[in-house]
Amino acid sequence: MRWPRWITDLFARWKRGTGRVMHSSGRYRFVRLLGKGGMGEVWLAEKTGYAGFSKLVAIKMILTEKLKDQRTLEMFTDEARLVANLIHPNIVQAFQLGRTRREHFIVMEHVFGTSVLQLTERLQAKGVPMPVDIAVYIAARVLHGLNYAHNKHSREGRHIGIVHRDICPSNILVSFRGIPKLTDFGVAKATTSRVDDEGNIIWGKFPYMAPEAVHRRGTDRRSDIYSVGLVLFEMLTGRLAHNVGSTRALKSLLADEHQEQRSVSEHLSEVAPPLAAIILQATDSDPERRFADASTMARELEQFLLLHFMFPDEARVSDFLAQHFPDAQKHRWW
């Protein structure tokens, strides 16, 4: 029996994993799975339209079994509504929140690049240290994006108090064009959020949590600054400052302020003292002694670069990524 052509084509696309098509305010053809987490999946998809229009996007979908959990659904929609109005070159942009009969999804900018986590792992596997100028440049650009988010106001002019609460290497992307971008505001808090349970649940990843988050004393913009400091520490040293896997272990480490500070300072001996001082201030256990806002820390990092005659830019980062990722050269011009 000879099957119709449309059936054989459909089967071939299904075998390649690209046959799934979703219709909701447009047509999205799923290309491949980019990642999967506890709440959902992220897919690379192609949005098609009139006269051959085509655009590659990322679609973050909430897992079907999670749809029965009203709190999870509200957090998912909170994220979409929050990020929709965050328009900044160092923040991954959201285009659409939608739903089908079985799925809820966010259509987002797809970043052709790598995460800081993947970058550090690749460099460690090759025995190559992260260049100081690139690590500092990435941190400074993320801080500029954070400063914008921290100061975001509603359309009515009200400050909405965004705190990301999950700054970590996997949530910092670097495009192959050399542009760092902060992503995943899934557990961010804001005055507009419908889910507010900071006092009951500890959000974020253990190795990057600020002490006030661990002890449930409430977070603010300085908590994000603390996390950026730990990410910068890791990029420069190749080590986790807080190598823990549970709340109990992290609380034990943070219980002794001097021990906690030693976990950072003892591995900064090979880092230039002015840069080490910036990291130590950002990761101070007392929020009052940290940088007051993200822009202040960003300026300190940029001043360090200037004083040490380092002038990194997007081209420098792009060239570096092209040395270590085979796809970088092709995608840097997309």
Phi and psi in degrees as a GROMACS rama.xvg file:
@    title "Ramachandran Plot"
@    xaxis  label "Phi"
@    yaxis  label "Psi"
@TYPE xy
-97.7814  118.467  ARG-2
-76.6783  148.762  TRP-3
-58.7521  151.34  PRO-4
-58.5935  -38.2292  ARG-5
-66.3839  -29.3649  TRP-6
-73.6631  -44.0669  ILE-7
-65.1754  -36.0513  THR-8
-65.4646  -42.5768  ASP-9
-62.3218  -41.5602  LEU-10
-66.0327  -40.08  PHE-11
-64.0708  -41.1608  ALA-12
-66.8225  -38.1874  ARG-13
-62.2126  -41.1508  TRP-14
-64.475  -34.1453  LYS-15
-81.7412  -6.95403  ARG-16
81.2389  15.6665  GLY-17
-119.405  17.39  THR-18
-88.5334  -10.6951  GLY-19
-73.9737  130.409  ARG-20
-128.644  134.856  VAL-21
-120.386  133.918  MET-22
-111.784  117.561  HIS-23
-166.327  104.996  SER-24
52.5052  41.4948  SER-25
136.961  177.868  GLY-26
-120.303  125.13  ARG-27
-120.128  124.204  TYR-28
-103.508  120.55  ARG-29
-76.1625  130.688  PHE-30
-98.7252  -56.2195  VAL-31
-161.325  158.484  ARG-32
-77.2567  127.387  LEU-33
-93.4404  -33.3969  LEU-34
-173.603  161.495  GLY-35
-142.518  133.046  LYS-36
-128.948  -166.193  GLY-37
-67.8135  -29.8093  GLY-38
-99.8686  -26.5402  MET-39
-172.432  -163.418  GLY-40
-125.842  155.909  GLU-41
-123.563  126.445  VAL-42
-117.747  144.358  TRP-43
-82.4957  128.218  LEU-44
-137.916  159.882  ALA-45
-113.467  123.426  GLU-46
-91.5915  122.807  LYS-47
-111.883  158.167  THR-48
-160.951  -159.687  GLY-49
-63.0954  143.087  TYR-50
57.5928  38.1703  ALA-51
79.4975  13.9554  GLY-52
-60.2896  135.253  PHE-53
-150.55  133.903  SER-54
-144.736  130.762  LYS-55
-84.2678  133.134  LEU-56
-136.993  168.35  VAL-57
-106.507  135.986  ALA-58
-118.469  116.787  ILE-59
-95.5366  120.197  LYS-60
-118.407  139.277  MET-61
-82.4726  136.343  ILE-62
-61.0683  141.586  LEU-63
-55.2889  -40.7211  THR-64
-68.7076  -17.0885  GLU-65
-84.6528  -13.0015  LYS-66
-64.5143  -22.0344  LEU-67
-78.2712  -14.3515  LYS-68
-90.7859  103.248  ASP-69
-61.7734  -36.3718  GLN-70
-65.7001  -42.6002  ARG-71
-63.746  -41.8806  THR-72
-63.1233  -41.0418  LEU-73
-66.1261  -37.5336  GLU-74
-65.1749  -38.0799  MET-75
-64.4206  -45.8315  PHE-76
-72.3539  -31.6764  THR-77
-57.7283  -45.6015  ASP-78
-59.8024  -46.0188  GLU-79
-63.4524  -44.2775  ALA-80
-67.6999  -32.0955  ARG-81
-71.4588  -49.095  LEU-82
-74.3787  -23.4736  VAL-83
-55.1065  -32.66  ALA-84
-105.244  12.3926  ASN-85
-96.3323  97.2615  LEU-86
-110.498  98.163  ILE-87
-150.853  141.545  HIS-88
-61.628  -19.3364  PRO-89
-107.057  21.5515  ASN-90
-131.323  132.281  ILE-91
-65.4878  128.469  VAL-92
-88.1775  145.477  GLN-93
-106.047  138.559  ALA-94
-107.097  -33.7097  PHE-95
-157.168  141.168  GLN-96
-110.439  126.895  LEU-97
-145.095  177.117  GLY-98
-152.696  151.922  ARG-99
-116.306  -170.189  THR-100
-65.3144  -26.0316  ARG-101
-119.198  -7.76454  ARG-102
-138.267  150.464  GLU-103
-117.436  140.102  HIS-104
-149.019  156.577  PHE-105
-121.689  125.158  ILE-106
-90.8331  123.639  VAL-107
-130.04  164.433  MET-108
-59.6071  133.085  GLU-109
-95.302  125.945  HIS-110
-98.1269  112.787  VAL-111
-77.801  100.038  PHE-112
179.575  -145.624  GLY-113
-140.756  161.757  THR-114
-88.8123  161.086  SER-115
-61.7905  -34.1414  VAL-116
-61.1613  -49.1458  LEU-117
-63.902  -36.9902  GLN-118
-64.8707  -47.9325  LEU-119
-65.4674  -37.7501  THR-120
-65.6496  -39.962  GLU-121
-64.0744  -43.9134  ARG-122
-66.3131  -40.8757  LEU-123
-64.2139  -39.0677  GLN-124
-64.5203  -29.8911  ALA-125
-94.2071  -3.33942  LYS-126
69.7624  30.0396  GLY-127
-110.593  125.339  VAL-128
-74.0612  152.571  PRO-129
-71.4086  124.138  MET-130
-58.6563  138.316  PRO-131
-58.7408  -44.162  VAL-132
-64.0804  -35.6846  ASP-133
-72.0451  -43.1411  ILE-134
-60.407  -44.8848  ALA-135
-68.0033  -39.1243  VAL-136
-61.7004  -45.4553  TYR-137
-60.4482  -47.026  ILE-138
-62.6486  -41.8169  ALA-139
-65.0493  -41.4802  ALA-140
-67.9821  -38.956  ARG-141
-61.6238  -39.9142  VAL-142
-63.9288  -35.8361  LEU-143
-64.6887  -41.1864  HIS-144
-64.4833  -41.0504  GLY-145
-63.6373  -42.0298  LEU-146
-60.1092  -40.1705  ASN-147
-61.855  -46.862  TYR-148
-64.9479  -43.048  ALA-149
-61.1185  -30.8843  HIS-150
-100.039  7.33549  ASN-151
-62.038  136.934  LYS-152
-115.106  155.413  HIS-153
-74.4569  172.826  SER-154
-64.3076  -21.5761  ARG-155
-86.8566  -0.585611  GLU-156
91.4138  12.2505  GLY-157
-94.2449  134.335  ARG-158
-68.0361  128.091  HIS-159
-101.76  1.15488  ILE-160
60.6715  48.3793  GLY-161
-71.7031  132.462  ILE-162
-129.776  124.469  VAL-163
-66.2997  -48.1022  HIS-164
70.8478  3.55651  ARG-165
-145.277  43.2468  ASP-166
-71.7735  122.897  ILE-167
-161.956  166.053  CYS-168
-58.6796  -32.1141  PRO-169
-75.5829  -16.2701  SER-170
-101.967  11.3217  ASN-171
-116.644  115.037  ILE-172
-100.463  151.141  LEU-173
-129.555  114.614  VAL-174
-68.6814  157.032  SER-175
-68.6467  -7.60223  PHE-176
-84.2468  -6.92655  ARG-177
94.7283  22.4471  GLY-178
-108.617  114.115  ILE-179
-71.7372  140.872  PRO-180
-141.253  130.721  LYS-181
-86.0606  136.484  LEU-182
-135.42  177.48  THR-183
61.6021  79.5775  ASP-184
-94.2032  29.8582  PHE-185
-64.1123  -27.6986  GLY-186
-116.66  17.0793  VAL-187
-64.8513  151.74  ALA-188
-114.503  152.151  LYS-189
-160.689  163.381  ALA-190
-66.1688  -18.1634  THR-191
-88.2083  -6.53507  THR-192
-69.9527  140.663  SER-193
-85.2439  -21.6731  ARG-194
-104.427  116.971  VAL-195
-132.991  91.7926  ASP-196
-133.097  35.0968  ASP-197
-60.2305  -34.8436  GLU-198
-72.8107  -15.3335  GLY-199
-106.263  -28.6675  ASN-200
-127.591  140.095  ILE-201
-94.1713  118.69  ILE-202
-100.296  150.219  TRP-203
110.364  -175.385  GLY-204
-104.858  132.559  LYS-205
-48.0987  -47.822  PHE-206
-66.868  -10.4035  PRO-207
-120.718  8.24014  TYR-208
-77.2868  141.447  MET-209
-76.7371  151.972  ALA-210
-55.0527  -39.472  PRO-211
-66.5306  -27.8512  GLU-212
-71.8934  -42.6298  ALA-213
-63.2513  -39.7937  VAL-214
-90.9698  9.17578  HIS-215
58.3094  39.5238  ARG-216
-95.0214  2.94375  ARG-217
96.5124  144.367  GLY-218
-113.35  156.397  THR-219
-146.14  -167.843  ASP-220
-58.5062  -28.1101  ARG-221
-70.7834  -21.7689  ARG-222
-67.9672  -38.891  SER-223
-66.9327  -37.7361  ASP-224
-61.35  -41.5505  ILE-225
-56.7241  -46.4265  TYR-226
-65.4064  -40.1521  SER-227
-61.7976  -39.8438  VAL-228
-58.9977  -40.7425  GLY-229
-69.7163  -36.5738  LEU-230
-65.7197  -42.5064  VAL-231
-63.105  -42.683  LEU-232
-54.6529  -45.479  PHE-233
-67.0501  -40.6074  GLU-234
-61.8797  -38.1177  MET-235
-81.4374  -32.549  LEU-236
-106.366  -17.7973  THR-237
73.879  14.7838  GLY-238
-123.447  151.886  ARG-239
-82.0102  127.222  LEU-240
-66.3875  -39.8322  ALA-241
-121.838  88.8672  HIS-242
-85.9524  77.8042  ASN-243
-129.353  160.189  VAL-244
-128.851  12.5989  GLY-245
-153.621  160.226  SER-246
-62.6434  -39.794  THR-247
-62.1452  -44.9314  ARG-248
-65.0775  -39.574  ALA-249
-69.1769  -40.1474  LEU-250
-61.254  -38.6473  LYS-251
-64.2955  -41.7758  SER-252
-65.714  -43.0868  LEU-253
-79.451  -11.674  LEU-254
-64.3476  -32.6963  ALA-255
-103.348  106.244  ASP-256
-58.2998  -40.0045  GLU-257
-68.8042  -39.7391  HIS-258
-63.8646  -40.8219  GLN-259
-63.6584  -43.3358  GLU-260
-68.1286  -34.669  GLN-261
-64.2827  -34.0745  ARG-262
-61.6547  -23.5949  SER-263
-95.0276  -51.7107  VAL-264
-67.002  -32.6404  SER-265
-67.7718  -16.4827  GLU-266
-107.647  11.7941  HIS-267
-101.566  11.1393  LEU-268
-62.9879  -29.6533  SER-269
-91.838  0.0302537  GLU-270
-93.827  140.184  VAL-271
-52.6023  132.751  ALA-272
-51.0379  -41.8296  PRO-273
-62.6198  -36.2936  PRO-274
-73.2291  -39.4963  LEU-275
-60.6576  -38.0646  ALA-276
-64.6193  -36.7889  ALA-277
-64.1807  -44.5531  ILE-278
-64.2776  -42.7672  ILE-279
-64.8006  -37.2802  LEU-280
-68.6799  -41.1881  GLN-281
-63.6801  -31.9655  ALA-282
-105.358  21.4889  THR-283
-62.5805  140.275  ASP-284
-66.7386  -22.8166  SER-285
-97.464  114.975  ASP-286
-55.0913  -30.0412  PRO-287
-66.1669  -22.9614  GLU-288
-95.6496  -3.93571  ARG-289
-80.3619  178.525  ARG-290
-63.8243  139.997  PHE-291
-68.1529  -30.2344  ALA-292
-153.093  167.037  ASP-293
-67.0308  -34.2029  ALA-294
-66.3522  -33.9179  SER-295
-64.5497  -44.934  THR-296
-65.0239  -39.9833  MET-297
-60.2304  -43.1369  ALA-298
-64.1096  -38.5732  ARG-299
-62.7691  -41.8894  GLU-300
-66.096  -42.3756  LEU-301
-67.8284  -34.9896  GLU-302
-64.7721  -40.0426  GLN-303
-58.397  -45.9591  PHE-304
-59.7446  -45.4993  LEU-305
-63.5058  -44.9685  LEU-306
-66.8223  -21.7987  LEU-307
-106.662  18.4393  HIS-308
55.2133  41.2532  PHE-309
-110.364  130.391  MET-310
-131.454  60.6452  PHE-311
-69.0084  150.601  PRO-312
-148.558  -173.688  ASP-313
-60.0472  -40.4745  GLU-314
-63.7841  -40.2908  ALA-315
-62.9187  -44.9786  ARG-316
-66.357  -42.0511  VAL-317
-61.3569  -43.7638  SER-318
-62.1525  -39.7336  ASP-319
-65.9374  -43.5887  PHE-320
-63.5269  -36.2311  LEU-321
-64.2756  -23.0419  ALA-322
-74.986  -21.2158  GLN-323
-121.37  -9.6686  HIS-324
-127.183  119.322  PHE-325
-57.5069  -33.9432  PRO-326
-82.6242  -9.50256  ASP-327
-62.525  -41.6487  ALA-328
-62.9033  -37.7451  GLN-329
-71.9499  -44.3915  LYS-330
-84.617  -11.3671  HIS-331
-66.5344  -20.7403  ARG-332
-102.859  5.53506  TRP-333
